[in-house]
Amino acid sequence: MEIQVNTGKRSQNFWIGNGILVIAMLTLFFMGPLSEAWGIWAAVLWMVLAAVGMALVMSDKSGEPPSPD
């Protein structure tokens, strides 16, 4: 029986997803000016960024939670 040690390192998708979620958060901060310039497309942009970011973060989930320190 092989025992796998969870080192707690995250994949590249996790960090890219977090970066995209930061950009989505920034679009919420500037939603007023963005919606004046782009109209409904500012909200569409935010929804797409949030969906892609969450998909990338959730794709990193492993089968079991990390062990406590």
C-alpha positions as CSV (number, residue, x, y, z in Angstrom):
1,M,0.0,0.0,0.0
2,E,1.4,3.3,-1.1
3,I,1.0,6.4,1.2
4,Q,1.0,9.8,-0.5
5,V,2.2,12.8,1.5
6,N,0.3,16.0,0.9
7,T,2.9,18.8,0.8
8,G,0.2,21.5,0.7
9,K,1.5,22.9,-2.6
10,R,-1.1,24.2,-5.0
11,S,-1.2,23.8,-8.8
12,Q,-0.7,26.5,-11.3
13,N,-4.5,26.6,-12.0
14,F,-5.2,27.5,-8.4
15,W,-3.0,30.6,-8.6
16,I,-4.2,31.6,-12.0
17,G,-7.8,31.3,-10.7
18,N,-7.0,33.5,-7.7
19,G,-5.5,36.1,-10.0
20,I,-8.6,36.1,-12.2
21,L,-10.7,36.4,-9.1
22,V,-8.7,39.5,-8.0
23,I,-9.4,41.0,-11.4
24,A,-13.1,40.2,-11.0
25,M,-13.0,41.9,-7.6
26,L,-11.4,45.0,-9.1
27,T,-14.1,45.2,-11.8
28,L,-16.7,45.3,-8.9
29,F,-14.9,48.2,-7.4
30,F,-15.0,50.1,-10.7
31,M,-18.4,48.8,-11.8
32,G,-19.9,52.3,-11.9
33,P,-17.4,53.8,-14.4
34,L,-17.2,50.5,-16.3
35,S,-21.0,50.3,-16.7
36,E,-21.2,53.9,-17.9
37,A,-18.6,53.1,-20.6
38,W,-19.6,49.6,-21.6
39,G,-23.2,49.3,-20.4
40,I,-24.4,45.7,-19.7
41,W,-21.1,44.3,-21.0
42,A,-19.3,45.4,-17.8
43,A,-21.6,43.0,-15.8
44,V,-21.1,40.3,-18.4
45,L,-17.3,40.7,-18.1
46,W,-17.5,40.4,-14.3
47,M,-19.7,37.3,-14.5
48,V,-17.3,35.6,-17.0
49,L,-14.2,36.5,-14.9
50,A,-15.9,35.2,-11.7
51,A,-17.0,31.9,-13.4
52,V,-13.6,31.2,-14.9
53,G,-11.7,32.1,-11.7
54,M,-13.9,29.8,-9.6
55,A,-13.7,27.0,-12.1
56,L,-9.9,27.2,-12.0
57,V,-9.7,27.3,-8.2
58,M,-12.2,24.4,-7.8
59,S,-10.4,22.3,-10.4
60,D,-7.5,22.1,-8.0
61,K,-9.5,20.3,-5.3
62,S,-8.0,16.9,-4.4
63,G,-9.9,13.9,-3.0
64,E,-9.0,14.5,0.6
65,P,-8.5,17.6,2.7
66,P,-4.9,18.6,3.7
67,S,-3.7,17.2,7.1
68,P,-3.6,19.7,10.0
69,D,-0.3,21.1,11.1
